[in-house]
Amino acid sequence: MIGRLNHVAIAVRDISAASALYRNTLGAQVSAPEALTDHGVTVVFITLPNTKIELLEPLGADSPIAKFLEKNPDGGIHHICYEVEDIAAARDRLIQTGARVLGAGEPKIGAHGKPVLFLHPKDFNGTLIELEQA
């Protein structure tokens, strides 16, 4: 069902400083910041030959990333994202197997302009999983 690894998301307090670290220290290609108000985050993507790193900065105090940073003050890996061919079919199959889809269970449009869903970390060894339609 799952396809390739799309990205690994890292929560950060200062997206400008984190972007500079990847750009200047590691020599990575870093996108411009983009605010995603529906998700409560500002994102930056670091392009690698085989996948991407997504930096997430909270967009306001109610952001899920702000809550993550309260528990993890230094930041850290927030989630991993896998591609799926058909997000609705993947969701239905996961629900049938007992996995919990976060939110209302309906896909939202993610940072790449494609439908995404999140799966409960307690169902996946403590890891928050994002599914993105390929």
C-alpha positions in Angstrom: 0.0 0.0 0.0 2.6 2.6 0.9 5.0 3.9 -1.7 8.1 5.9 -1.4 9.2 8.0 1.5 8.2 11.5 0.6 9.7 13.4 3.5 10.8 13.4 7.1 9.4 16.4 9.1 11.4 18.1 11.8 9.8 20.6 14.2 12.0 23.7 14.8 11.6 26.9 16.8 13.3 29.2 14.3 12.8 28.2 10.6 15.2 30.9 9.4 18.0 29.6 11.6 17.3 26.0 10.8 17.2 26.8 7.0 20.5 28.6 7.3 22.0 25.6 9.1 21.0 23.2 6.2 21.9 25.7 3.5 25.2 27.0 4.9 26.5 24.1 6.9 25.3 21.1 4.9 25.2 22.8 1.5 21.5 21.8 0.9 19.0 23.2 -1.5 16.4 24.9 0.7 13.0 26.3 -0.4 11.4 29.6 0.6 9.2 29.4 3.7 5.5 28.9 3.0 2.7 29.5 5.6 0.1 26.7 5.7 -2.7 28.3 7.8 -4.9 25.2 7.6 -2.2 23.2 9.3 -0.9 25.9 11.6 2.6 25.7 10.4 5.2 27.4 8.2 7.2 24.9 6.2 10.5 24.8 4.3 11.6 21.9 2.2 15.2 20.7 1.8 15.6 18.7 -1.4 17.8 15.6 -1.2 18.6 13.2 -4.0 16.2 10.5 -2.7 13.7 12.4 -0.5 13.0 15.7 1.3 13.3 17.1 4.8 10.5 19.3 5.9 11.2 21.9 8.5 8.1 22.9 10.5 7.7 26.1 12.6 4.5 26.8 14.5 2.2 29.4 13.1 0.6 30.6 16.3 0.2 29.2 19.8 -2.5 26.8 18.8 -0.4 25.0 16.3 0.2 21.3 16.8 3.9 22.1 16.3 3.8 24.6 19.2 2.4 21.8 21.4 5.1 19.4 20.1 7.8 22.0 21.0 6.4 22.4 24.5 7.2 18.7 25.1 10.4 18.8 23.0 12.0 22.2 23.5 15.0 21.5 21.2 12.7 20.3 18.4 13.1 17.0 16.6 11.5 14.6 14.2 7.8 15.2 14.2 6.5 12.8 11.5 7.4 10.8 8.4 5.4 11.0 5.2 4.7 8.1 2.8 3.1 8.3 -0.6 0.0 6.3 -1.5 -1.6 5.9 -4.9 -5.2 6.4 -3.7 -5.5 8.2 -0.3 -9.3 7.4 0.1 -8.7 3.7 -0.5 -5.7 3.7 1.8 -7.7 5.4 4.5 -10.6 2.9 4.2 -8.2 0.0 4.3 -6.4 1.4 7.4 -9.7 2.0 9.2 -10.8 -1.6 8.5 -7.6 -2.9 10.1 -8.2 -0.8 13.2 -5.8 2.1 12.5 -6.9 5.6 13.6 -7.0 8.4 11.2 -6.6 11.8 13.0 -9.1 14.6 12.6 -12.3 14.1 10.7 -10.8 11.4 8.5 -11.1 13.5 5.4 -7.9 14.5 3.5 -6.7 18.1 3.7 -4.5 19.7 1.1 -0.9 19.5 2.2 2.2 21.6 1.4 2.6 20.0 -2.0 -0.9 20.8 -3.1 -1.9 17.1 -2.7 -4.4 15.4 -0.3 -2.9 14.3 3.0 -4.0 12.4 6.1 -2.3 11.7 9.5 -2.4 8.4 11.3 -2.3 8.1 15.1 1.3 7.5 16.5 0.0 4.9 19.0 -0.9 2.7 16.1 2.6 3.0 14.5 5.2 2.4 17.2 5.0 5.9 18.5 5.5 7.6 15.1 3.1 10.0 13.6 2.6 9.0 10.0 1.4 11.3 7.2 0.1 9.8 4.0 0.2 11.9 0.8 -1.5 11.0 -2.4 1.2 10.5 -5.1 
